Amino acid sequence: MRQARTTDVAEIRGLIDQNTGSRRLLEKHTVNLYEDILEFTVAEASADGAVVGCGALHVMWEDLAELRTVAVDERRRGAGIGHLIVDELLDRARAVGVRRVFVLTFAVEFFARHGFREINGTPVSPEVYAELLRSYDDGVAEFLDLDRVKPNTLGNTRMLLRLLAGGNSLRGRLRPWGRPSAPRQAGRRFPAAG
Ligand SMILES: CC(C)(COP(=O)(O)OP(=O)(O)OC[C@H]1O[C@@H](n2cnc3c(N)ncnc32)[C@H](O)[C@@H]1OP(=O)(O)O)[C@@H](O)C(=O)NCCC(=O)NCCS
């Protein structure tokens, strides 16, 4: 896992394009990927350095962020890469002081493994809601459930995770997918596709 670089944008573009036809991910212009590159983390294959997964953390307010654009190469799914990406992004959220993380997704069971729970509505005060309305970001509009983005969000589930103050105990408790809970797997690399 590592911070994304500008040279990764073409591969991130490819991962997004695998999922926009099915509407699992929101369409993104390439210029926005460059603009948002600091939000992205990527998983890199050890053999050839290929980007095999990506994900981003978009901070929306003092205690609130969104996980977005979490995608793993179709040929690499089911190997734990997606969970590592989410772990990394949640660590980032803790590091910047975020306490609640939102995701809008079809992958409900996958995110439930990390403690995300389904929610209805938009869990912010009317004052914060009014401030968020000033954003031009489509993801924020989806969080607000605005009419103009409803066609994008059809069939998705709104989920929220409350991060524990202590941090890593959450990941340890909710690690039912069989990997050891002790080692942080940041820095781990993955074999190239066969
Ligand atoms: C959701 C997604 C990121 C998961 O990535 P992944 O690398 O397959 O995730 P993991 O391997 O860490 O975990 C997948 C789970 O499915 C299980 N699984 C088994 N075989 C699988 C397969 N062939 N494909 C996918 N998952 C499989 C895994 O064991 C794991 O189960 P667990 O949650 O009980 O541990 C990936 O499916 C994807 O890119 N989906 C399209 C984009 C999307 O919906 N993103 C989320 C919205 S932001």
The ligand as a Tripos MOL2 file, in Angstrom:
@<TRIPOS>MOLECULE
LIG
   48    50     1     0     0
SMALL
NO_CHARGES

@<TRIPOS>ATOM
      1 C1        -15.5640   -4.1190   -3.0630 C.3       1 LIG1
      2 C2        -14.1570   -4.4540   -3.5780 C.3       1 LIG1
      3 C3        -13.2800   -3.2110   -3.4710 C.3       1 LIG1
      4 C4        -13.5830   -5.5580   -2.6900 C.3       1 LIG1
      5 O1        -12.2400   -5.7940   -3.0940 O.3       1 LIG1
      6 P1        -11.5360   -7.2100   -2.8210 P.3       1 LIG1
      7 O2        -10.0670   -7.0480   -2.9820 O.co2     1 LIG1
      8 O3        -12.2130   -8.2450   -3.6070 O.co2     1 LIG1
      9 O4        -11.8780   -7.3540   -1.2880 O.3       1 LIG1
     10 P2        -11.3080   -8.4360   -0.2900 P.3       1 LIG1
     11 O5        -10.6470   -9.5600   -1.0180 O.co2     1 LIG1
     12 O6        -10.4990   -7.7000    0.7220 O.co2     1 LIG1
     13 O7        -12.6310   -8.9220    0.4120 O.3       1 LIG1
     14 C5        -13.7190   -9.3890   -0.3730 C.3       1 LIG1
     15 C6        -14.6120  -10.2980    0.4010 C.3       1 LIG1
     16 O8        -15.2630  -11.1810   -0.5100 O.3       1 LIG1
     17 C7        -14.7390  -12.4880   -0.4090 C.3       1 LIG1
     18 N1        -14.4950  -13.0520   -1.7210 N.ar      1 LIG1
     19 C8        -14.1990  -14.3030   -1.9540 C.ar      1 LIG1
     20 N2        -14.0630  -14.5110   -3.2530 N.ar      1 LIG1
     21 C9        -14.2500  -13.3570   -3.8640 C.ar      1 LIG1
     22 C10       -14.2060  -12.9410   -5.1960 C.ar      1 LIG1
     23 N3        -13.9600  -13.7890   -6.2140 N.pl3     1 LIG1
     24 N4        -14.4300  -11.6570   -5.4620 N.ar      1 LIG1
     25 C11       -14.6660  -10.8030   -4.4710 C.ar      1 LIG1
     26 N5        -14.7140  -11.1430   -3.1780 N.ar      1 LIG1
     27 C12       -14.5150  -12.4180   -2.8690 C.ar      1 LIG1
     28 C13       -13.4710  -12.2960    0.3520 C.3       1 LIG1
     29 O9        -13.1460  -13.4820    1.0250 O.3       1 LIG1
     30 C14       -13.8640  -11.1890    1.2850 C.3       1 LIG1
     31 O10       -14.7800  -11.6560    2.2260 O.3       1 LIG1
     32 P3        -14.7930  -11.1140    3.7060 P.3       1 LIG1
     33 O11       -15.3260   -9.7180    3.6380 O.co2     1 LIG1
     34 O12       -15.6570  -12.0470    4.4210 O.co2     1 LIG1
     35 O13       -13.3810  -11.1200    4.1760 O.co2     1 LIG1
     36 C15       -14.1660   -4.9950   -5.0260 C.3       1 LIG1
     37 O14       -15.1080   -6.0480   -5.1100 O.3       1 LIG1
     38 C16       -14.4930   -3.9520   -6.0610 C.2       1 LIG1
     39 O15       -13.5890   -3.3310   -6.6320 O.2       1 LIG1
     40 N6        -15.8120   -3.7280   -6.3140 N.am      1 LIG1
     41 C17       -16.2610   -2.7490   -7.3120 C.3       1 LIG1
     42 C18       -16.1680   -1.3160   -6.8040 C.3       1 LIG1
     43 C19       -16.9960   -1.1130   -5.5580 C.2       1 LIG1
     44 O16       -18.1180   -1.5840   -5.4290 O.2       1 LIG1
     45 N7        -16.4280   -0.3420   -4.5960 N.am      1 LIG1
     46 C20       -17.0910   -0.0070   -3.3550 C.3       1 LIG1
     47 C21       -17.7590    1.3240   -3.3960 C.3       1 LIG1
     48 S1        -16.6450    2.6570   -3.0080 S.3       1 LIG1
@<TRIPOS>BOND
     1     1     2 1
     2     2     3 1
     3     2     4 1
     4     2    36 1
     5     4     5 1
     6     5     6 1
     7     6     7 2
     8     6     8 1
     9     6     9 1
    10     9    10 1
    11    10    11 2
    12    10    12 1
    13    10    13 1
    14    13    14 1
    15    14    15 1
    16    15    16 1
    17    15    30 1
    18    16    17 1
    19    17    18 1
    20    17    28 1
    21    18    19 ar
    22    18    27 ar
    23    19    20 ar
    24    20    21 ar
    25    21    22 ar
    26    21    27 ar
    27    22    23 1
    28    22    24 ar
    29    24    25 ar
    30    25    26 ar
    31    26    27 ar
    32    28    29 1
    33    28    30 1
    34    30    31 1
    35    31    32 1
    36    32    33 2
    37    32    34 1
    38    32    35 1
    39    36    37 1
    40    36    38 1
    41    38    39 2
    42    38    40 1
    43    40    41 1
    44    41    42 1
    45    42    43 1
    46    43    44 2
    47    43    45 1
    48    45    46 1
    49    46    47 1
    50    47    48 1
@<TRIPOS>SUBSTRUCTURE
     1 LIG1         1 GROUP 0 **** ****
